[in-house]
Amino acid sequence: MTYEYMAAGLPIVISMSSYAEKNLVKKYNCAITVTPDDINELTKALEYLKNNPEIAQAMGERAKKAFLTEFNWSTEENRLLELYKRIVENER
């Protein structure tokens, strides 16, 4: 669902992971990461976006740009095909 929200131009609140930190927070600044299952942290992140609509809008715009330039089938297709190629080569 994350990519669908990005395509819609919405800011992202996502479970903390190295992938999310590296790609969505640091590279594109379009997400807030929270500790999984920490309802208080999730609530604070959502309240922050609600109380800061300009920041939320800017994050959403960056999310949409990230989706259009990097997180779409045109770019992911090559990564997926390369992964399949490595798997097949390792099985030989």
PyMOL commands that set and color helices and strands:
alter all, ss='L'
color gray80, all
select helices_A, chain A and resi 2-7+18-27+39-51+53-69+73-91
alter helices_A, ss='H'
color red, helices_A
select strands_A, chain A and resi 12-15+31-34
alter strands_A, ss='S'
color yellow, strands_A
deselect
rebuild
show_as cartoon
